[in-house]
Amino acid sequence: MKLPIVAYGDPVLRKVADEIDEDYPDLKKLIDDMFDTMYAAHGVGLAAPQVGLPIRLFVIDATPFAEDDVENQELLKSFKKVFINPIMVEESGEKWAFGEGCLSIPDINEDVLRHKNIRINYLDENFEEHEVELTGLAARVVQHEYDHIEGKLFTDKLSTLKKTMLKSKLDAISKGNIRVGYKMRFPQQKKKR
């Protein structure tokens, strides 16, 4: 089932998310729904806060980037993962710029500086623990989604000047004055239960 993606301006996007355990209700269905939602919106990652849930969970399928990162092509060809309760252990290497966008902030793409390498500890969908080292675009996508569960957005990493230049676009998104090809929930809309 495709879930509505929460738009910029919703307080859930600024909340540090809570850890979950194996008893989280309908977790498998939520993970499947998050992948469906991400694919329908043509994304490569989606964090639970982006669907209105302040929990430490995100999904990634960075396989579309395989052709863009020759150095990590083999990894990216099959880089589809679920991250539950992740902990960023280390970010290292030179920072490099790459154009990022976000499903919660449609139609805005900006160069963002991020570390080239990361080491992250996480649980998969079976609650098995992993610690992996990633580099290049795989590391970047994970850092972007990890920021979401820490209550941060890629726009936070932009210069003051760039944020000022984007203010009217961001305000329009938060008011729902944008057209996208996927279902969104805007801050002024009430959650349907």
N, C-alpha and C positions, 0 to 999 in steps of 0.2 A: 504494500500500500504506500502510495506517495504521501508524504507528510508536508504540511506547509513549512516553508523556511522562514524563520524569524528575520525581520528586517533590521537594519541599522537603527539604533535608537531605543530598542527594547532593552530593559534593564537586565534580562537574563544573559545578554551578551557581555555584561560587565561584572558578572558574579563569578567568584572563584568556585568552581564546581566541586561537588562532594564525591567521595569514593563510594563505590557500590560493592555488594558482595554477590555471591552466586545465587542468592535468593531474590535478586531484583526481579520484580514482576514482569513476565513476558519478555525477558531479555533477548532470547533468540529472535522473536518476532520483531522487536525493536531494531536489532542489528540488520535483519533482512529489509525492513522498511527504510532504514537509513541508507543502505546500498541502493535500493530502488529509487529513493528520492534523489540521491546524488547523481545516479546515472540519468534520470529524467531531466535534471538540470544541467547536464554535461559538466559536472564537477569531477575533481580527482580526490577530494576529501570532504568530509562532513563531520562536524562535532555535534554532540548531543545538545549543547546550548543553542545551536542553530535550528533545532527543531523544538526549542522551548523547554528542554530538560537540563537542569543544572547539575549534571553528573559527569564524572570523569570517564568519558567514552568518546572515541572517534573512530571512523572508518576511513580507509584510504584505498584507492586503486589508481596507482600512478603509472599504469601500463601505457597510457597515451603519451607519456614523456620519454618512452624508450628510444625513440628516434632522435630526440633532442639532446640526449646526454650520452654520447658515445662511450665515454669512460665507464659509465654505470649501466650500459645497455642491457646486459644479461640480468642484473638484479631487477631493473625496472620492468622487464618483459613479464615478470610474474609478481610484481609488488602490489599485492592485494592483501590487506591486513586489517585486523580489528585490534584496537588498543584500549585496554581497560585499566584504569587506575595507573596511568603511566607516570614515571618520574624521570625527568630529564637529569641524567647523571653528569653529562659534560657537553659543552658546546666549545668547539675549538677550530683552529685554522683561520685563515684570512676571511674577512667578511667580503661578500660579493653581491653585486646587485643583479636582480632579476625582476621582470615585470610580474607582479602578483595581482590577482583579483580575488573576490570572495562572493560566494552565493548570497550572503546576507547584505552585501554592498554591491549590487549589480551595476554594471556599466562603468565601473571605476577600476582602472588598472594602473598601477604605479610601480616604479622600481623600488624594491625594498632591499636593504642590506641585511644579510643573515650570515652566520658562521657556515663555513663549508662542511664541517664535520660535526656529528653528534654521537653521543652514546646515550641510549634510553633503555630503561627497564619498564616492562609492562606485562600485563596478563592478556592472553588471547581469549577468544570466545569460549574456550573450554577451561578457563581459569588456570592455564599452565603459564608459568613464569618464563619470560625471555629477557635477555639483555643483548642488544644489538648495536653495532657501530654502523652508521650510515654516512654517506657523503653525497655531495652534489644535489641533484633535484630530489632524490629520495629524502635526504636530510631536510631540505627546504620545505617540502610538503608536510613532513612530520612536525617541524617547528611551527608552521602556520597553524595547523590543527591543535597543537599543544597550547599555543597562545590562547585559542578559544576557551579551553577549559581552565585557563588562568585568568579569564576575564579581559583579555587583550585582543585588539584587532590590528590588522596590518597597517591601518591608517595611523595608529599610534606611533609607528616607527618613521613616519614622514616628518620632514622639516616643518617648522611653524609656518613658513611661507606657503608651502604646498598645502597644508591643512586649511589655511585661510582661503586659498584659491578653490579648494574643494567644498567649502562650507555650504554653499547654496545647493550643490548636488546632493550632499549628505542630508541636508534638511529636507530636500524633495523626497529622497528615499524614505526617510523616517515618517513622512506624511502620506506615503503611499502614492506619490505622484511619479510613478515609474511603471513601465510596461515590461514584463519579462515573460518568458515562455514556460514558467513554472509557478506553482502555487506559493504565495507568500502570505505571511501574517505581519501586519504593521503594528507599531506600538499602540496606536489608538484603538485597535480592534480588541475586543474581549476574547479571551480564550473560550472555545466551545468545549463543553464537557459532556 
